[in-house]
Amino acid sequence: MRAARFYGGKDIRVETVSEPQPEEREVLVEVRATGICGSDLHGYHRQPEKPRSPTTGGHELTGRVAGVGNAVCQYRIGDRVAIEPTVPCNDCPECLNGNYNLCSRLVHVGGSIGNRLGNVFSGGFAEYMVAPEGNVYELPDKVSFEAGAMAEVYAVAVHALSMAPVNPGDSVAVIGSGPVGLALAQMAQLAGAASVAVLGKPDAPLQLAEESMGIVPINVGTVDAVEAVRAWTDGRGANVVFEAVGGRAQTLQQATQIATVRGKICMVGGHTGALELDTRYARRRELTVMWSFCYGRRDGKREFQIALDLMAVGKLDPIPLITHRFPLDEIQQAFAVADGRDEHGSVKVLVLPSSSLGDG
């Protein structure tokens, strides 16, 4: 089979490798759609100091079941499925109490190790991949392969709103106009926010948010973000602020400046460096700051399933967020487009490994 092999940084090669075989409780999936995540781009920007063994990433994916292990009874060949990439141990206190996203032994499909080793699995930038049966979800009939590849993004948003609930009538500000930021904005609207603003750049995703989602766009490259939020909220600030940038962006301080008195701030983006915070300012305003990591269970139901259910009934529409699609052989161009938001206006870029390009 063909698979994209990541040798470090921007060295990505499509090579022929052996097709994986499912073990007893695993499912073999023919991959139809895989999203490029911001975390994938973090690796794309890092050139290792020494040569390393190639890996296959990609953790936002859907496909069809192509084979099952001997102990798998829930799925059959041909079933349409989405894959939840977080693989917990299912035995520690965090897993047993439902917070499996906080498992100390958590690994990811398409994670940093890449090739399967124990319970670590190669990802979806390949024609086939294997996943544990417990990480496989039936893809609802009304959800296309491409839309289903956004389930992981929406699961992140579902969890963030469980950490920082949005009340009807709230003003909600989202820092970051990437896929997670726009998914958070959609979830805030669904929760009853009176108005939602997205702070980001470049213009293309902000224009998409305004025209397709009715969201207030604030381009932080052309206006003062704090003053713009104050004007939008009649001087009060946002009741809830979600941060969805991560990386090395110093966004925590900005979040405190745009939140209202006793407002809530939820840090969703994965930061790779230390964050600055004027605690005196946050204390005077009695702000609540919290962090949200991945997704787990809400009231006993997996948040990944909640995301799929909301898409199935039309409450969440990921299609406007999907701006570019590429076959597997053009994955280098796909990463360049995902990385070049200013030039290409990209939001979510999909890689479609199967031959049926555009089979939604």
C-alpha positions as CSV (number, residue, x, y, z in Angstrom):
1,M,0.0,0.0,0.0
2,R,1.0,3.7,-0.3
3,A,1.7,5.7,2.8
4,A,3.1,9.1,3.6
5,R,6.3,8.7,5.6
6,F,7.5,11.6,7.7
7,Y,11.3,11.8,8.0
8,G,11.3,15.0,10.0
9,G,10.4,18.6,9.2
10,K,9.2,19.0,5.6
11,D,10.7,15.8,4.4
12,I,7.5,13.9,3.5
13,R,7.7,11.0,1.1
14,V,4.9,8.8,-0.3
15,E,6.3,5.2,-0.3
16,T,5.1,1.7,-0.7
17,V,4.9,-0.2,2.6
18,S,3.4,-3.4,3.9
19,E,-0.4,-3.3,4.5
20,P,-1.0,-3.5,8.3
21,Q,-2.8,-6.6,9.6
22,P,-5.4,-6.2,12.4
23,E,-4.7,-8.1,15.7
24,E,-7.4,-9.8,17.7
25,R,-9.3,-6.7,18.8
26,E,-8.4,-4.3,16.0
27,V,-10.0,-3.0,12.9
28,L,-8.4,-2.5,9.5
29,V,-9.6,0.7,7.8
30,E,-9.4,1.8,4.2
31,V,-8.8,5.5,4.8
32,R,-11.0,7.9,2.8
33,A,-10.3,11.3,4.4
34,T,-7.7,12.6,6.9
35,G,-7.4,16.1,8.1
36,I,-4.2,18.1,8.6
37,C,-4.2,19.3,12.2
38,G,-2.3,22.2,13.8
39,S,-0.3,19.7,15.8
40,D,0.8,18.1,12.5
41,L,2.1,21.5,11.4
42,H,4.1,21.8,14.6
43,G,6.1,18.7,13.5
44,Y,6.3,20.1,10.0
45,H,8.1,23.2,11.3
46,R,10.6,21.2,13.4
47,Q,13.7,19.8,11.6
48,P,15.3,17.1,13.8
49,E,19.0,17.5,14.6
50,K,19.6,13.8,13.7
51,P,18.0,11.5,11.1
52,R,15.1,9.6,12.5
53,S,13.1,6.6,11.5
54,P,10.1,7.6,9.4
55,T,6.6,7.7,10.8
56,T,3.1,7.9,9.4
57,G,0.9,10.6,11.0
58,G,-2.7,11.7,10.6
59,H,-5.2,11.4,13.4
60,E,-8.4,13.0,12.0
61,L,-9.8,10.3,9.8
62,T,-12.6,8.3,8.4
63,G,-12.9,5.3,6.1
64,R,-14.4,1.9,5.4
65,V,-13.7,-1.3,7.4
66,A,-11.5,-3.5,5.3
67,G,-10.8,-6.3,7.8
68,V,-11.4,-7.2,11.5
69,G,-9.5,-9.2,14.1
70,N,-10.9,-12.5,15.3
71,A,-12.4,-11.0,18.5
72,V,-14.2,-8.0,16.8
73,C,-17.9,-8.5,16.5
74,Q,-19.3,-5.0,16.3
75,Y,-18.0,-4.1,12.8
76,R,-18.1,-5.8,9.4
77,I,-16.2,-5.2,6.1
78,G,-17.7,-2.2,4.3
79,D,-18.9,-0.3,7.4
80,R,-18.4,3.4,7.2
81,V,-16.4,4.5,10.3
82,A,-14.7,7.4,12.0
83,I,-11.6,6.9,14.2
84,E,-11.1,8.5,17.7
85,P,-7.3,8.9,17.9
86,T,-6.9,8.9,21.7
87,V,-6.0,5.5,23.0
88,P,-6.1,5.3,26.9
89,C,-5.0,2.4,29.1
90,N,-8.7,1.9,30.4
91,D,-7.3,0.7,33.7
92,C,-6.0,3.8,35.6
93,P,-8.2,5.9,38.0
94,E,-8.7,8.6,35.4
95,C,-9.9,6.1,32.8
96,L,-12.2,4.4,35.2
97,N,-13.8,7.7,36.3
98,G,-14.5,8.7,32.7
99,N,-11.7,11.2,32.3
100,Y,-9.7,9.0,29.9
101,N,-8.2,12.1,28.2
102,L,-6.2,12.6,31.4
103,C,-4.8,9.0,31.3
104,S,-1.1,9.1,32.2
105,R,-0.5,6.4,29.6
106,L,-2.5,8.0,26.8
107,V,-1.2,7.5,23.3
108,H,-2.5,8.6,19.9
109,V,-3.3,7.1,16.6
110,G,-0.8,8.8,14.3
111,G,1.1,10.1,17.3
112,S,4.7,11.0,17.8
113,I,5.9,7.4,17.6
114,G,4.0,6.6,14.4
115,N,4.6,3.0,13.6
116,R,2.6,0.5,15.8
117,L,4.6,-0.5,18.8
118,G,2.4,-2.1,21.5
119,N,-0.7,0.1,21.5
120,V,0.7,3.0,19.4
121,F,-0.7,3.1,15.8
122,S,0.3,4.6,12.5
123,G,-2.1,7.3,11.3
124,G,-4.4,8.1,8.4
125,F,-2.0,9.6,5.9
126,A,-2.0,6.1,4.2
127,E,-4.3,3.9,2.2
128,Y,-4.9,1.6,5.2
129,M,-4.4,1.8,8.9
130,V,-5.5,-0.2,12.0
131,A,-7.2,1.0,15.1
132,P,-8.4,-0.6,18.4
133,E,-12.1,-1.7,18.2
134,G,-12.9,0.7,21.0
135,N,-11.7,3.7,19.0
136,V,-13.9,2.9,16.0
137,Y,-17.3,4.7,15.6
138,E,-20.0,4.1,13.1
139,L,-20.2,7.0,10.8
140,P,-23.8,8.2,10.6
141,D,-25.5,7.9,7.1
142,K,-25.9,11.7,6.9
143,V,-22.3,12.4,7.6
144,S,-19.9,12.2,4.7
145,F,-16.4,10.9,4.9
146,E,-15.0,14.4,4.6
147,A,-17.3,15.8,7.3
148,G,-16.6,12.9,9.6
149,A,-12.9,13.7,9.4
150,M,-13.8,16.8,11.4
151,A,-15.3,14.8,14.3
152,E,-12.1,15.0,16.3
153,V,-12.0,18.8,15.9
154,Y,-15.6,19.1,17.1
155,A,-15.0,16.7,20.0
156,V,-12.3,19.2,21.2
157,A,-15.0,21.9,21.1
158,V,-17.6,19.8,22.9
159,H,-15.1,19.2,25.7
160,A,-14.1,22.8,25.9
161,L,-17.7,23.9,26.4
162,S,-18.1,21.3,29.1
163,M,-15.2,22.9,30.9
164,A,-16.4,26.5,30.3
165,P,-20.2,26.4,29.7
166,V,-21.8,29.1,27.6
167,N,-25.1,30.4,28.9
168,P,-27.9,31.8,26.7
169,G,-27.3,35.4,26.0
170,D,-23.5,35.3,26.6
171,S,-21.0,37.2,24.5
172,V,-18.3,34.7,23.5
173,A,-14.9,35.6,22.0
174,V,-12.7,33.0,20.3
175,I,-9.0,33.7,19.9
176,G,-7.9,31.8,16.8
177,S,-9.6,31.4,13.4
178,G,-8.3,28.0,12.5
179,P,-10.5,24.8,12.5
180,V,-10.7,24.5,16.3
181,G,-11.5,28.2,16.7
182,L,-14.3,28.1,14.2
183,A,-15.6,24.8,15.7
184,L,-15.7,26.5,19.1
185,A,-17.6,29.4,17.6
186,Q,-20.2,27.0,16.1
187,M,-20.5,25.2,19.5
188,A,-21.0,28.5,21.3
189,Q,-23.7,29.5,18.9
190,L,-25.4,26.1,19.5
191,A,-25.2,26.7,23.2
192,G,-27.2,29.9,22.9
193,A,-24.6,32.7,22.8
194,A,-26.2,36.0,21.9
195,S,-23.1,36.9,19.8
196,V,-19.8,35.3,18.9
197,A,-16.6,37.0,17.7
198,V,-13.6,35.3,16.3
199,L,-10.2,37.0,16.6
200,G,-7.6,36.0,14.1
201,K,-6.0,36.5,10.7
202,P,-5.8,36.3,7.7
203,D,-8.9,37.7,6.2
204,A,-10.1,34.5,4.4
205,P,-11.2,32.4,7.4
206,L,-12.7,35.5,9.1
207,Q,-14.7,36.2,6.0
208,L,-15.8,32.6,5.9
209,A,-16.9,32.8,9.6
210,E,-18.9,36.0,8.9
211,E,-20.6,34.9,5.7
212,S,-21.2,31.2,6.5
213,M,-21.7,31.3,10.3
214,G,-22.8,34.8,11.2
215,I,-19.8,35.4,13.4
216,V,-18.3,38.8,14.2
217,P,-14.8,38.9,12.6
218,I,-12.0,40.7,14.3
219,N,-8.7,40.8,12.3
220,V,-6.0,41.2,15.0
221,G,-3.5,42.2,12.2
222,T,-5.4,45.4,11.4
223,V,-7.2,46.5,14.6
224,D,-6.5,46.6,18.3
225,A,-8.1,43.4,19.5
226,V,-8.9,44.6,23.0
227,E,-10.5,47.8,21.8
228,A,-12.5,45.9,19.1
229,V,-13.9,43.5,21.7
230,R,-14.8,46.4,24.0
231,A,-16.6,48.1,21.1
232,W,-18.4,44.9,20.2
233,T,-19.6,44.3,23.8
234,D,-20.5,47.9,24.6
235,G,-17.4,48.1,26.9
236,R,-18.1,45.1,29.0
237,G,-15.9,42.4,27.5
238,A,-16.8,38.8,26.7
239,N,-18.5,36.5,29.2
240,V,-16.5,33.5,27.9
241,V,-13.2,33.5,26.0
242,F,-11.8,30.5,24.3
243,E,-8.2,30.4,23.2
244,A,-7.5,28.2,20.2
245,V,-4.1,29.3,18.9
246,G,-1.5,27.5,21.0
247,G,2.1,27.2,19.8
248,R,4.2,30.1,21.1
249,A,1.4,32.6,20.9
250,Q,1.2,34.9,24.0
251,T,-2.6,34.8,24.1
252,L,-3.3,34.2,27.8
253,Q,-2.7,37.8,28.7
254,Q,-4.9,39.0,25.7
255,A,-7.7,36.6,26.9
256,T,-7.7,38.3,30.3
257,Q,-7.9,41.7,28.7
258,I,-11.0,40.9,26.6
259,A,-12.9,39.0,29.3
260,T,-15.6,40.8,31.3
261,V,-15.6,41.0,35.1
262,R,-15.9,37.4,36.5
263,G,-15.6,36.1,33.0
264,K,-14.4,32.6,32.1
265,I,-11.3,31.9,30.0
266,C,-10.7,28.4,28.6
267,M,-7.3,27.7,27.1
268,V,-7.8,25.1,24.4
269,G,-4.7,25.5,22.2
270,G,-1.6,23.4,22.8
271,H,1.1,25.8,23.8
272,T,4.8,24.8,23.3
273,G,6.3,27.6,25.5
274,A,5.6,29.4,28.8
275,L,2.8,31.9,28.9
276,E,2.8,35.4,30.4
277,L,0.0,36.6,32.7
278,D,-0.5,39.7,34.7
279,T,-2.2,38.0,37.7
280,R,-3.0,41.4,39.4
281,Y,-5.3,42.3,36.5
282,A,-6.9,38.9,36.5
283,R,-7.4,38.9,40.2
284,R,-9.0,42.4,40.3
285,R,-11.5,41.2,37.8
286,E,-12.0,37.8,39.5
287,L,-11.5,35.9,36.3
288,T,-11.6,32.1,36.1
289,V,-8.9,30.6,33.9
290,M,-9.0,26.9,33.0
291,W,-7.4,24.5,30.5
292,S,-9.1,22.0,28.2
293,F,-7.3,18.9,26.9
294,C,-8.7,16.7,24.1
295,Y,-12.0,15.1,25.1
296,G,-13.4,12.4,27.3
297,R,-16.9,11.6,28.6
298,R,-19.8,13.9,29.4
299,D,-22.5,12.4,31.6
300,G,-21.2,8.9,30.7
301,K,-21.3,9.5,26.9
302,R,-18.1,9.9,24.9
303,E,-17.7,13.5,23.6
304,F,-16.4,12.1,20.3
305,Q,-19.8,10.4,19.8
306,I,-21.6,13.6,20.8
307,A,-19.8,15.5,18.1
308,L,-20.8,12.9,15.5
309,D,-24.4,13.0,16.7
310,L,-24.6,16.8,16.4
311,M,-23.3,16.6,12.9
312,A,-25.8,13.8,12.0
313,V,-28.8,15.9,13.0
314,G,-27.4,19.0,11.3
315,K,-26.6,21.1,14.4
316,L,-23.0,21.3,13.3
317,D,-21.9,21.8,9.7
318,P,-18.2,21.2,9.1
319,I,-18.3,21.5,5.3
320,P,-17.7,25.3,5.1
321,L,-14.5,24.8,7.1
322,I,-13.1,22.3,4.6
323,T,-11.3,24.6,2.1
324,H,-8.9,22.3,0.3
325,R,-8.6,18.6,-0.7
326,F,-5.6,16.7,-2.0
327,P,-4.9,13.1,-3.0
328,L,-2.2,11.2,-1.0
329,D,0.4,11.7,-3.8
330,E,0.1,15.5,-3.3
331,I,0.5,15.5,0.5
332,Q,3.6,17.8,0.4
333,Q,1.4,20.4,-1.4
334,A,-1.4,19.8,1.1
335,F,0.9,20.6,4.0
336,A,2.3,23.6,2.2
337,V,-1.3,24.9,1.7
338,A,-2.3,24.1,5.3
339,D,0.8,26.0,6.5
340,G,0.3,28.9,4.2
341,R,-2.9,30.3,5.5
342,D,-2.1,33.9,4.5
343,E,-1.4,32.9,0.9
344,H,-4.0,30.2,0.4
345,G,-6.8,31.2,2.8
346,S,-6.9,27.6,4.1
347,V,-8.8,26.5,7.1
348,K,-9.1,22.7,7.1
349,V,-7.1,20.8,4.5
350,L,-8.0,17.2,3.8
351,V,-5.8,14.4,2.4
352,L,-7.9,11.8,0.6
353,P,-5.8,8.6,0.5
354,S,-8.2,6.3,-1.4
355,S,-8.6,6.5,-5.2
356,S,-12.1,8.0,-4.9
357,L,-11.1,11.6,-4.6
358,G,-14.0,13.7,-3.6
359,D,-16.1,10.7,-2.4
360,G,-17.8,12.5,0.4
